[in-house]
Amino acid sequence: MAAGYCCKNKLHCETGRRKLLVLLLALYLNSTICASQVIKKIEKDFDFNELEIVKSIVKRTAIAAKRFSDDEDFLSDQAASGDREGSTTEGPVISPVTSSLDVDNAVPEYYRVMVNFTTQRYEIALADRNSGAFNRKRVQLGQAITKLFDTTPGKQIITILQFKPSPLLVTFDLGTQGYYDRQRLFSVLNDALTSSFIGVYQVSRKGFEFKNLGGGSACPVYTGRPAGTLPNKVPTDNWANLMLNNAFPCDAKITTWEYQRVEDVGEAFLGVWRQLGQQKYKLISKSVLPSASVGRVSIILPQPLIVAQGDFLGIHYKDQKSRPVIASVTQADAVVPDTELYQNFHVPIFDKDLKVDQEIDLSNLGGRFEQRTFALRSVLEYEETVLTQLPGSIIIFLYKCLISPIVF
């Protein structure tokens, strides 16, 4: 299998290899006919998510096969020309895509993204892709999302696929040509979610997804802000801080905490939180930061903390006598741009008030929302996943397509 693939067992690995080889062979030998017939087939047999994923794989492979075939024709022509001119037999040097003129001919990669636009409202007409309401909303939000990538190299294309209520959960494909830095593409969207805005539209991490249409995912190594990037300021009180959009975009394991300490004596608790309702939350797990020297501190966890996509970071203290110990600034401090501040729920609760895995209602405790950031981040690890798995019936269909024409 290609680098980056993993197999559950020998049979699983061999099955995946055979599927991939059959797919590539079929689309290389008969790419145009097979691709169109396979797409018709999957439109009948699969639901929305599977259909779009498999269609994209088929289309991308057909494009790659055509490009490979064109390259071979080009090399044949060049070789023949070279022989006539008495050139060496080593063959031509093939250069990667480097100029902007080549971007349109580069093989595209696609990512499926879901973003929640919290100030937009769902209406039944948005369920119809042919409606005027769908088209207007598609153009409106598509332009805002596209603008995020104005300074990104290559060519990015946004295709709005679906609207769902949440208030408005938008599913779209991000296509990129001539630029394939998955982490950078993810970061563009992740930074927008951190700021809570895409253009003039307010967004939330609730429901956020970003995945390669081949089945992988682009997930950050860190969540939060590096230590040493803020002045040694702390909140004026020791209330708990729930950083609602300092969230985990993927299921992961926290292996290490890194933070900037401003007091050498005093404990703090770092928690993984989950929002259950308007003002209802659950503390999923927590770990303690013991007293340590002022400055940058790194704590490797003896047992990683499991987090789910959408969970977020929080800080709380033992009791009212505890002193804040982690560097922090607010919007009023004017130290960092507003886009680097989190939506923080500042609420008077302490460790004695909290139990892990128990729901708590914070609506009547006198908390307040503010824009704040902390010099705190988590170091993350991820489970390996199989990158490509096509349904078996599609592989069989590809084989039939290869050996004989199919009439629908």
NORJOGI-V234451 format. One record per helix or strand of 2 or more residues. SS is the DSSP state (a for helix, b for strand). FROM is the first residue (numbers start at 1). TO is the last residue. Records with the same first field share a line. If there is no record, write none. Layout:
BEGIN
SS=FROM-TO ; FROM-TO
END
This chain:
BEGIN
a=10-45 ; 48-85 ; 100-105 ; 124-127 ; 132-147 ; 182-195 ; 331-333 ; 338-340 ; 351-353 ; 392-403
b=109-117 ; 155-165 ; 168-177 ; 197-198 ; 201-212 ; 222-224 ; 240-247 ; 252-261 ; 268-275 ; 280-289 ; 295-307 ; 312-316 ; 328-330 ; 342-347 ; 359-361 ; 368-374 ; 376-381
END
